[in-house]
Amino acid sequence: MECCRRVNPFRACTGLRGLGYLMLAFVAAIVAVSYYAVVVYTWGPLLLGGGDAAAAAAAVLVAFHLLLALIIWCYLVVVFTDPGAVPENWRHSSEDDAMDVNSSIVSDNEGAFNWDATYPDSERQGSAPRYCSRCQNGKPPRCHHCSVCNRCVLKMDHHCVWVVYTFIETVLDTLVLLPNFIEFFRDESRRSSSPGNIAVMFLAFVLNLAFALSLLCFIGMHMSLVTSNTTSIEVHERRNSVSWKYDLGWRKNLEQVFGTKMLLWFLPLYSAEDLHNIGALHGLEFPTRSDAVV
């Protein structure tokens, strides 16, 4: 029985790293199939024909490659950017103030401990400083221990291989492949392509349609979370509160995620001004509503 208590079920989560690599490989395979179907098989050859068809093909190919470049850029930023680690021996600013107060109390009262002076009532009632026993360090607000990363992550949400441009790309691929897909079933005599090319086109259309529909649900869910300043981990906590303490209004909520420069909202970039002025972007301190009710 003692050995069962020592088993850490979260160690199994480290196997999710391998699953993450498989998902990336799966996404890369979808991109490769879509690239062949859209660029090489369907729209690329139309560029050589001239006329309106060539102009339409040029527009489709430019949009396709632009979205593909944005997808790759976003993926590289996601993969190679550190998710945010807690500084060593980190403590909340209120803890530092409390330690100063407690030090003066100790000197004045020969070591007597005053709990009320050290930790006010608001901290004892649910806002007390948090501590991670596995990292042996303090936990900032909205920070959680990730069993995949094996460390605490600032404003942790979840691991995800999807970015918003993936949804836009799948919608574009579905629309530009739709005429060929319809023609495949409507006119059997015009199936002059090889069976391999037809199979790739068919597979690309079905996969992009399926992912466009499924990612539409994710887009709706995450837009709701972002506009309410909630992570997927905090959904349950928010349901138990009368008013969510981090919800500052949809505009300020978006600025805590994307920054104040709207032109940069569609790129994985922050302005130097936002990085300096918006403390929430650093993941250690977050503004809260004064009228929040738990």
HUQUI-V66478 format. One record per residue. N is the residue number from 1. SS is DSSP state (@ for helix, = for strand, . for the rest). D_LAST is the distance of its C-alpha to the last C-alpha in whole Angstrom. Layout:
N&SS&D_LAST, N&SS&D_LAST
This chain:
1&.&39, 2&@&38, 3&@&39, 4&@&37, 5&@&34, 6&@&35, 7&.&35, 8&.&32, 9&@&31, 10&@&30, 11&@&33, 12&@&34, 13&@&32, 14&@&34, 15&@&36, 16&@&34, 17&@&36, 18&@&39, 19&@&37, 20&@&36, 21&@&40, 22&@&41, 23&@&38, 24&@&40, 25&@&43, 26&@&42, 27&@&41, 28&@&44, 29&@&46, 30&@&45, 31&@&45, 32&@&49, 33&@&50, 34&@&48, 35&@&50, 36&@&53, 37&@&53, 38&@&52, 39&@&54, 40&@&57, 41&@&58, 42&@&56, 43&@&56, 44&@&58, 45&@&61, 46&@&61, 47&@&61, 48&@&65, 49&.&66, 50&.&65, 51&@&64, 52&@&61, 53&@&60, 54&@&60, 55&@&58, 56&@&55, 57&@&56, 58&@&55, 59&@&52, 60&@&51, 61&@&52, 62&@&50, 63&@&47, 64&@&47, 65&@&48, 66&@&45, 67&@&42, 68&@&44, 69&@&44, 70&@&40, 71&@&39, 72&@&41, 73&@&40, 74&@&36, 75&@&37, 76&@&39, 77&@&36, 78&@&33, 79&@&36, 80&@&37, 81&.&34, 82&.&32, 83&.&28, 84&.&27, 85&=&28, 86&.&26, 87&.&29, 88&.&30, 89&.&29, 90&.&26, 91&.&24, 92&.&21, 93&@&22, 94&@&20, 95&@&22, 96&@&25, 97&@&24, 98&@&24, 99&@&27, 100&@&29, 101&@&28, 102&@&28, 103&@&32, 104&@&33, 105&@&32, 106&@&34, 107&@&37, 108&@&36, 109&@&36, 110&.&38, 111&.&35, 112&.&33, 113&.&29, 114&.&27, 115&@&23, 116&@&22, 117&@&23, 118&@&23, 119&.&19, 120&.&17, 121&@&15, 122&@&12, 123&@&13, 124&@&14, 125&@&10, 126&@&9, 127&@&11, 128&.&14, 129&.&17, 130&=&18, 131&=&21, 132&=&23, 133&.&26, 134&.&28, 135&.&28, 136&.&28, 137&=&26, 138&=&23, 139&=&20, 140&.&19, 141&.&15, 142&.&15, 143&.&19, 144&=&20, 145&=&23, 146&=&25, 147&.&28, 148&.&30, 149&.&31, 150&.&30, 151&=&28, 152&=&25, 153&=&24, 154&.&22, 155&.&20, 156&.&21, 157&.&21, 158&.&24, 159&.&28, 160&.&30, 161&.&33, 162&.&33, 163&.&33, 164&@&32, 165&@&36, 166&@&37, 167&@&36, 168&@&38, 169&@&41, 170&@&41, 171&@&41, 172&@&44, 173&@&46, 174&@&45, 175&@&46, 176&@&49, 177&@&50, 178&@&50, 179&@&54, 180&@&55, 181&@&53, 182&@&55, 183&@&58, 184&@&58, 185&@&58, 186&@&60, 187&.&63, 188&@&64, 189&@&68, 190&@&66, 191&.&64, 192&.&66, 193&.&64, 194&.&64, 195&@&62, 196&@&60, 197&@&59, 198&@&58, 199&@&56, 200&@&54, 201&@&53, 202&@&52, 203&@&50, 204&@&48, 205&@&48, 206&@&46, 207&@&44, 208&@&43, 209&@&42, 210&@&40, 211&@&38, 212&@&37, 213&@&36, 214&@&34, 215&@&33, 216&@&32, 217&@&29, 218&@&28, 219&@&28, 220&@&26, 221&@&23, 222&@&23, 223&@&23, 224&@&20, 225&@&18, 226&@&20, 227&@&20, 228&.&16, 229&.&16, 230&.&15, 231&.&17, 232&@&18, 233&@&17, 234&@&13, 235&@&14, 236&@&13, 237&@&9, 238&@&9, 239&@&10, 240&.&7, 241&.&4, 242&.&6, 243&.&7, 244&.&8, 245&.&8, 246&.&12, 247&.&13, 248&.&15, 249&.&18, 250&@&20, 251&@&23, 252&@&21, 253&@&19, 254&@&23, 255&@&24, 256&@&22, 257&@&24, 258&@&27, 259&.&28, 260&.&29, 261&.&32, 262&@&32, 263&@&36, 264&@&34, 265&.&32, 266&.&34, 267&.&35, 268&.&34, 269&.&34, 270&.&32, 271&.&34, 272&@&35, 273&@&33, 274&@&30, 275&@&30, 276&@&31, 277&@&28, 278&.&25, 279&@&24, 280&@&21, 281&@&24, 282&@&25, 283&.&22, 284&.&21, 285&.&19, 286&.&17, 287&.&16, 288&.&12, 289&.&11, 290&.&12, 291&.&10, 292&.&7, 293&.&4, 294&.&0
